């Protein structure tokens, strides 16, 4: 009986050892690559339910920056209905010299599948960071760069927006409106110079005004930063005293100072990138808009469906539906004479229909 039990136990043990050996041989290839094979399989079968971590890199601050705020709002609205996305919004501040080191540090963490940002300076910065981290993907709006397989860009045709607003400014400065004077002089107040401003926005605004009257001139002044409302107010007053009766603003959170001076002096303001009539109805006389929020949502949809066309640079203007003028606000028309509004509405209709081409 003892021998029978021994043999039985031995045979059982032998069977267990054979089974373990067989299991090891069969299963070893599946685990030989460790996590790498598992990651490769996941990356090749990305679906809309696959998790993504998106960094919204704000090259500045949200406050007083309509295009930055629109990107943040669009991303947050999209993520609210897409729980597979984790979102981080990072405000880099006003010191442009710090943007690239900050972005480099964030990317080095390895936490983000996609970096989404907006600013004409960001394509070059992302290109530099991409050379250090060649697996990182970047998407940039309001800027342009083609050829880097890890970057795609969408550039708004700011010349077209500026030209629309400039045309309205030309109608105003040559009109009999209450705040207009006998000078044919428009203004443009900026925070700082940058290539897109110099090469497209300023020329577009003046060209639009000169479509009304070729004798119109433009006074351009610079605040020097994006937040000094007091200096913006001083410069606005000085421009008005020099004969400017309508001006455009590109000064970020310094805008309230300029608006206050214009209200006090009874002159007019056109506004880029956002519907801001409510800030000073009758003073803010026309608003252009870029469809940043809509584009942000479309980009994120492409991200989760893996349809982003990497390495491309796309330009978006009136024809594509991303540049327009805000004429559906209850405040639009307030302060305009019937004559000026009728002329501008006709111009706007021709632009939207393609009869007038605003391309630079």
C-alpha positions in Angstrom: 0.0 0.0 0.0 2.9 2.3 0.8 4.5 1.7 -2.5 1.3 2.3 -4.4 0.8 5.7 -2.6 4.4 6.6 -3.3 4.0 5.8 -7.0 0.8 7.7 -7.2 2.3 10.8 -5.6 5.3 10.5 -7.8 3.2 10.3 -11.0 1.1 13.2 -9.9 4.2 15.3 -9.2 5.7 14.3 -12.5 2.5 15.3 -14.3 2.6 18.7 -12.6 6.2 19.3 -13.6 5.4 18.4 -17.2 2.4 20.7 -17.3 4.4 23.6 -15.9 7.2 23.0 -18.4 4.7 22.9 -21.3 3.1 26.1 -20.0 6.4 27.9 -19.8 7.3 26.9 -23.4 4.0 28.0 -24.8 3.6 31.2 -22.9 7.2 32.5 -23.0 6.9 34.1 -26.5 3.9 36.1 -25.5 5.8 37.7 -22.6 9.3 37.8 -24.1 8.9 41.4 -25.3 7.5 42.6 -22.0 5.4 45.8 -22.1 6.8 46.8 -25.5 4.8 44.3 -27.4 1.6 45.3 -25.5 2.2 49.0 -26.3 2.9 48.3 -30.0 -0.4 46.4 -30.2 -2.4 49.2 -28.6 -0.8 51.9 -30.7 -1.7 50.1 -33.9 -5.4 49.7 -32.9 -6.2 53.2 -31.6 -10.0 53.9 -31.4 -12.1 56.8 -30.2 -12.2 55.2 -26.8 -8.4 55.0 -26.4 -7.1 57.4 -23.7 -5.3 60.6 -24.8 -3.6 63.2 -22.7 -3.6 66.6 -24.3 -1.5 69.6 -23.3 -3.0 73.0 -24.2 0.1 75.2 -24.2 -1.0 78.9 -23.8 1.9 81.1 -24.9 0.8 83.9 -22.7 -2.2 84.1 -20.4 -5.9 83.5 -20.9 -7.1 86.7 -19.5 -7.6 89.4 -22.2 -6.5 87.0 -25.0 -9.5 86.0 -27.0 -7.9 83.4 -29.3 -6.2 81.7 -26.3 -9.5 81.7 -24.3 -11.4 80.3 -27.3 -8.9 77.4 -27.6 -9.2 76.6 -23.9 -13.0 76.9 -24.1 -13.2 74.7 -27.2 -11.0 72.0 -25.6 -12.9 72.0 -22.3 -16.3 71.7 -24.1 -14.9 68.8 -26.3 -13.5 66.9 -23.3 -16.7 67.2 -21.4 -18.3 64.8 -23.9 -15.2 62.7 -24.5 -14.1 61.1 -21.2 -11.2 59.3 -23.0 -9.3 62.6 -23.1 -7.3 64.0 -20.2 -6.7 67.8 -20.5 -4.1 70.1 -19.0 -4.1 73.8 -19.7 -0.8 75.5 -19.1 -0.3 79.3 -19.2 3.3 80.2 -20.0 3.2 83.9 -19.2 4.3 87.0 -21.2 8.0 86.4 -21.3 8.6 84.8 -24.7 12.1 83.9 -23.9 10.7 81.3 -21.4 8.3 79.6 -23.8 10.7 77.1 -25.4 12.4 76.1 -22.1 9.0 75.7 -20.4 7.6 73.6 -23.3 10.8 71.5 -23.4 10.4 70.7 -19.7 6.7 69.8 -20.1 7.4 67.5 -23.1 10.4 65.9 -21.3 7.9 64.5 -18.7 6.5 62.2 -21.4 3.0 62.7 -20.1 1.4 64.2 -23.2 0.3 62.4 -26.4 -0.4 65.7 -28.2 0.6 69.4 -27.5 -2.0 71.8 -28.9 -1.0 75.5 -29.0 -1.7 78.7 -30.8 0.6 81.7 -31.7 2.5 82.7 -34.8 5.8 82.1 -32.9 4.9 78.5 -31.8 5.6 76.6 -35.0 9.3 77.4 -34.7 9.4 76.7 -31.0 7.6 73.3 -31.5 10.1 72.5 -34.3 13.0 73.1 -32.0 11.5 71.0 -29.2 10.6 68.3 -31.7 14.3 67.8 -32.6 15.0 66.9 -29.0 11.9 64.7 -28.6 11.2 63.2 -32.1 8.2 61.1 -30.9 6.2 64.1 -29.5 3.3 65.4 -31.7 2.4 69.1 -31.9 -0.6 70.9 -33.4 -0.4 74.7 -33.8 -3.1 77.1 -34.9 -2.5 80.7 -35.9 0.9 79.7 -37.3 2.5 77.9 -40.2 5.1 75.2 -40.7 5.2 72.4 -43.2 7.5 69.4 -43.5 8.0 68.2 -39.9 6.2 64.8 -39.7 5.4 65.5 -36.0 3.8 68.9 -36.5 0.7 70.1 -38.2 -0.4 73.7 -38.4 -3.5 75.8 -39.2 -2.8 79.4 -40.1 -5.7 82.0 -40.0 -5.6 84.4 -42.9 -5.3 87.5 -40.7 -4.7 89.7 -43.7 -8.3 89.0 -44.7 -9.7 89.8 -41.3 -7.7 93.0 -41.1 -8.8 94.1 -44.5 -12.5 93.7 -43.6 -12.0 95.8 -40.5 -9.9 98.3 -42.3 -12.7 98.8 -44.9 -15.1 99.6 -42.1 -12.6 102.0 -40.5 -12.2 103.7 -43.9 -15.9 104.2 -44.2 -16.0 105.7 -40.7 -13.0 108.1 -41.0 -14.4 109.5 -44.2 -18.0 109.8 -42.9 -20.1 112.4 -41.1 -20.5 110.3 -38.0 -20.5 112.1 -34.7 -17.0 110.9 -33.6 -15.4 111.3 -37.1 -13.2 114.3 -37.8 -12.0 115.9 -41.1 -8.7 113.9 -41.0 -8.5 110.8 -43.1 -6.5 109.0 -40.5 -7.0 105.6 -38.8 -5.0 104.0 -36.0 -3.6 100.7 -34.9 -2.4 100.1 -31.3 -0.3 97.0 -30.8 1.5 95.4 -27.8 4.6 94.4 -29.7 5.9 93.9 -33.2 6.0 90.4 -34.7 6.2 89.1 -38.3 2.5 88.3 -38.9 1.6 91.8 -37.6 4.2 93.5 -39.8 3.7 91.5 -42.9 -0.1 90.8 -42.9 -2.2 92.5 -40.3 -1.0 96.1 -40.5 -0.9 96.1 -44.3 -4.3 94.5 -44.4 -5.9 97.1 -42.2 -4.5 100.0 -44.2 -5.3 98.3 -47.5 -8.9 97.9 -46.5 -9.3 101.5 -45.5 -7.6 102.6 -48.8 -10.2 100.7 -50.7 -12.6 103.5 -49.5 -10.1 106.3 -50.1 -6.5 106.0 -51.2 -5.6 109.2 -49.2 -6.2 107.5 -45.8 -3.1 107.2 -43.6 -2.5 105.1 -40.5 -0.9 105.9 -37.2 0.6 102.8 -35.5 1.9 102.9 -31.9 3.3 100.2 -29.6 2.5 99.6 -25.9 5.5 97.4 -25.4 3.7 94.6 -23.5 0.3 92.9 -23.3 -1.0 94.2 -20.0 -0.2 97.9 -19.4 -3.7 99.4 -19.6 -2.5 102.8 -18.4 0.0 103.2 -21.2 -2.6 101.9 -23.7 -4.9 104.7 -22.5 -2.2 107.3 -22.8 -1.3 106.2 -26.4 -4.9 106.1 -27.4 -5.5 109.6 -26.2 -2.3 110.8 -28.0 -3.5 109.1 -31.3 -6.9 110.7 -31.0 -5.3 114.1 -30.5 -3.2 113.6 -33.6 -6.3 113.1 -35.7 -7.2 109.4 -35.4 -11.0 108.8 -35.1 -11.1 105.0 -35.4 -8.4 102.4 -34.5 -7.9 98.7 -34.2 -6.5 97.0 -31.0 -4.0 94.2 -30.7 -3.0 94.7 -27.1 -4.3 91.8 -25.1 -5.3 92.5 -21.5 -4.3 96.2 -21.9 -7.4 96.8 -24.0 -9.6 98.3 -21.3 -7.3 101.3 -21.1 -7.6 102.0 -24.8 -11.4 101.4 -24.7 -11.9 103.8 -21.8 -10.0 106.6 -23.6 -11.9 106.1 -26.8 -15.3 106.2 -24.9 -14.2 109.4 -23.2 -13.1 111.1 -26.4 -16.1 109.8 -28.4 -14.1 107.9 -31.1 -14.4 104.4 -32.4 -12.7 101.0 -32.2 -12.6 98.0 -34.4 -11.8 94.7 -32.7 -10.0 91.5 -34.0 -10.7 87.9 -33.3 -13.7 88.0 -31.1 -17.2 89.5 -30.6 -16.4 92.3 -28.1 -19.2 94.8 -28.8 -20.7 94.4 -25.3 -17.5 95.9 -23.8 -18.4 99.4 -25.2 -21.5 99.4 -27.5 -21.3 102.3 -29.9 -17.6 102.7 -29.4 -16.5 99.2 -30.5 -18.1 99.6 -33.9 -17.0 96.4 -35.6 -15.6 93.0 -34.6 -13.9 90.4 -36.7 -13.7 86.8 -35.6 -11.6 83.7 -36.1 -13.4 80.4 -35.5 -10.8 79.2 -33.0 -13.2 77.3 -30.7 -14.7 75.4 -33.7 -11.3 74.6 -35.1 -10.1 73.3 -31.7 -13.0 70.9 -31.5 -12.4 69.7 -35.0 -8.7 69.2 -34.3 -9.5 67.1 -31.2 -11.9 65.0 -33.1 -9.2 64.3 -35.6 -6.9 63.4 -32.7 -9.2 60.8 -31.2 -10.0 59.3 -34.6 -6.4 59.3 -35.7 -7.0 61.3 -38.8 -4.6 64.1 -38.3 -2.5 64.9 -41.4 0.9 65.3 -39.9 3.6 67.5 -41.6 1.0 69.7 -43.3 0.4 73.5 -43.1 -3.2 74.7 -43.9 -4.3 78.3 -44.4 -7.9 79.2 -43.3 -9.8 82.3 -44.4 -13.2 83.6 -45.3 -13.8 81.0 -48.0 -13.1 78.1 -45.6 -15.4 79.6 -43.0 -12.8 80.4 -40.3 -12.5 84.2 -40.8 -15.6 86.4 -40.6 -17.1 89.6 -39.4 -19.6 89.6 -36.5 -22.8 91.1 -37.9 -25.3 88.9 -36.0 -24.7 90.7 -32.6 -27.6 92.8 -31.2 -25.0 95.5 -30.7 -23.8 95.6 -34.4 -24.9 98.8 -36.0 -25.0 100.8 -32.8 -23.2 104.0 -33.4 -23.1 103.5 -37.2 -25.1 105.8 -39.5 -27.5 104.1 -41.9 -25.3 105.1 -44.8 -22.1 103.6 -43.4 -23.9 100.4 -42.3 -25.5 100.0 -45.7 -22.2 100.4 -47.5 -20.4 98.0 -45.2 -23.2 95.4 -45.3 -23.0 95.4 -49.1 -19.2 95.0 -49.0 -19.5 92.2 -46.5 -22.0 90.4 -48.7 -19.6 90.6 -51.7 -16.8 89.3 -49.6 -18.8 86.3 -48.4 -20.0 85.5 -51.8 -16.5 85.6 -53.3 -17.2 88.6 -55.4 -14.5 90.5 -53.5 -11.3 88.5 -52.9 -9.4 89.7 -49.8 -6.4 87.4 -50.4 -3.1 89.2 -50.0 
